[in-house]
Amino acid sequence: MVRSLRFLTGAALATLVVVGCQTTPRLAGRNVEVLSPGVTLAERNPTDVVVAPIRLTDEALGAPASSIRSAARRGLVLRLYSPLAQELVSDAMGGDVPYINASASGGGVVREAGYTPGRLDEDAIFEVTVFRWDDQNWQSRRSLTVGIEARMIDPANPYGPALWAGRLEQGFDVSGEIGPAGGERRALTTVCDQVFRELLARMPARRPEAVLGGGDWRDGEIPAAAADDAENGLFRGMDPVDEAGDGGR
């Protein structure tokens, strides 16, 4: 009887440990270093955002700039911002070509593009600098290490403090989602989306004045109908999401 009770107690404890491990949520954005906390961003609550061409440092020249830019746009939509149509932005900034040999600290995209802030009546400019793209295990394992910095810039004060800024350097592995032999385009789309889900988890979400698609907005939560709209790019100025990804570099 005593042995049976000991066995049952041990089994119960083991079950509790397993359940506890399975239900412990992973904190999104825990590796993000917030460089500018976003108090001003939350106060301004911008809507229309220009997503600038990606900036690449010497250590990240192999990064897929086009895929990263597309993922940045999708990430912003899921935080309830409305990226302006990429063709419109590219025409205003002289094309889609990434800025290479950029400084790791960011802050130069407006100067590099020769762009006049506010020309497109945007509320903010989103600048991304990739300072590390270590893909030596990408082809064999679908894993890589990314270093990225993002800044939300006030077009009225482009050289002043950022409305929000964050920096992330982290490893990503998508082999469990698509398999190590998964297609290149799908793999790039998946990993770039993961990068921005992680990075933007620490950026204040936009709080719309009106309810989109029904439901209540509470603490940045996204009603299911509005989330579906975001995934399909149905916010003003946003192109439909290409689920296959552009796969460009």
N, C-alpha and C positions, 0 to 999 in steps of 0.2 A: 504493500500500500504506500509506504513512504517512498519507495523507488518510483512508483507510478506518479505520485504527486510531484516529485522532483522532475521527472521527465516532462509532465504536462506544464510545469512552471517554466522549464527551460524552453520548451517549444513555443509557449506563449510569448516569452520575452523575445525570442528570435523573430517571431511574426511581427511584433511591435517594431523591432529594429528595421525589418525589411519595409514595412508599411511607412515608417517614418522617413526612410531614405527615399522612397518613391514619391512621397507627397511634399517633400521640401522643395519649394520653387527656387529656380535660379534667378538671381537678381539681374535683370537686363541693365546693361550700361555700367556694371560695377567696375570695369577697367577704364572707363572714360575719365580723363582729367578735364574738369571744367575750368577753362581759362577765364571766361567771363560768364557770370552766373545767370544772365538772362532776365534779370528783374525788369530792365528797360524793354526787352522783347515782349514780356508778358503785358506790360503797360501799353505798348504801342499796338500789340495784337495785329500785326500786318496780315494782309491777305495775299496780294499778288507778289510773287517772288521771281526775280531773274536768277536762273541757275547758270552761272558763268562757266565757260570752258575750264576744264580741269587743269590744275597746275601740277607739274611733275618736277621733283628735284632730281639731281644726278643719280641718286640711289634708287629711283623708281621709274626710270625711263621705259622699262618694259611693261608698265602697268597699262591695262586696257582702258584708256581714257574715255572712250565712247560708252562702254558698258558702265563705267563708274558714274558718268554723268547721268545716264538714264536711270540708274539705281537711286541716285540722289533725288531725282525728281519724284520717283515712286515713294521714296522714304518721306519726303516732305508732304506728299498728298496724304499719307497715312497719319501724319501729324496735323492734318487739316489745313495745310497751307495750299495755295493755288499757284504752282509754277506756270509762268507764261510759256506759250508755245515755243518750242525749241528753235524752229525755223525763224521766228520773229527775233529771238534773242541772238541767234547766230548771225543774222543779217546786220544787226546793230553792232555786233562785236567783231565783225570781220571774218566769220566762219567758225567751224567746229574744231579747228586745230588746237590741241592742248598747248599750254605754255610750258616749255621745257627749261631746264636749268633754273628753276624758280628757287627762291629762298625757302627754307623749311618753315619759317615763322609765318608765312602768308602775308596778306595785307597789300598785295600789289596788283591784283587782277584788274582793277579799274585803270590803273596807270598803264599796265601792259597791253590792255585791249584798246586804249585810246577812247574809252567809252565815257560819255557824259552821264553821270548818275541821274536817274529820274527821266531819262529820255523816253522810256517806254511807260512812264507813269507807274512804275513799280513801287511797292511799299518797302521792299527790302531786296538786297542782293545776297545770294548764297554762294560763297567762295569755298572751294575744296582744294586742299594741297595734299598730294600723296608724297610722303617722304620715305616710304619703305614699301617694297613689293618683292618679297622673297618667295619665289615660286619654284625653287629647286625640287620640291616634292609634289608639284602640281600634277604632272603627267602620270606619275606612278601611284600617288595616293589621294589626289584631289584635295590636298591641304597646302596652305601657304600662310605666311605671316605678313600682315598689313600694318603700315603706319600711316595714319591719316589725320588731318586737322581740318576742321570746318568752322567757318565764321559767317554769321548773319550780319550784314553790313547795312547801316542806315544810309540811303542814297543822299540824304540831306547833309550828312557828315561822314563821307566815305573814308577819310583818313583819321577819324576819331576812334574812340573805343567801340568795339563791336557790340551789337545788341546781344549777341550770344556767341560764345566760342568754346569748342571742345576738341580734345585730342585723344586719339586712341591708337594703341599699338598692341596687337593681339593676333594670335594664331586662329585660323579658321579651317575646319575640316568638313567637307560636304559629301564625303564618300558614303556616309550612312544614309544620306537622302537620295543620292542618284547613283551610287555605286562607283567604284574606282574607274570603271570603263565608261562612265556616262559621257554623253556628247559634250564637246567643248563649249558650245554656245549656251546650252542649258546649265552647265557647271558654272560658267562665268556669271550668268544671270543670278543663279542661286547664291553664290558666295558674295557678290556685290550687294545683293539685297540684305544678306545677313550683316554685312559691315554697317550699312546705314540703319538697320533696325537697332543694332547695338549702340552706335554713336548717337543717334537722335533720341534714344530713350531718355537721355539726360537733358534734352532741349525742351523748353516749355511748349506744349501743344497749343495751337491756336484755339481760341474759344469763340465760335461763331455767335453772332447776335441772334441769328434765326436758326431754327431747328431744320436740319436737312434730312429728309427721309423719315421723319417721325422719331419719337423717343425723346428722352431728356439727356442733356449734356451734364455730366457730373464728374468733376475732378479730371477732366480730360478724357473721359471714357467716350468711345465712339459707338453710337447706335448701330445695330447690325445693318440696317438699310443704307446708312451713310457710309459704313465701311465697304459695302459692296460697290457703292458709287465710286469710292476712292480707288478701289482695286481696278475699276474699269475706266478710270480717268475722266469722270464726268463732272469734275469741278471746273469752274470757269477758267478758260485759258489753258487747260491741261489736255495734252494729246492722249488718246487711248493707249493703255499700256500694251506693249508688245510682249506677250508672255514668253515668246521664244527668245527674247533678248536680241540686241543688235549684234552682239558678238564682236563689235569693232574694237580696234586697238589704236 
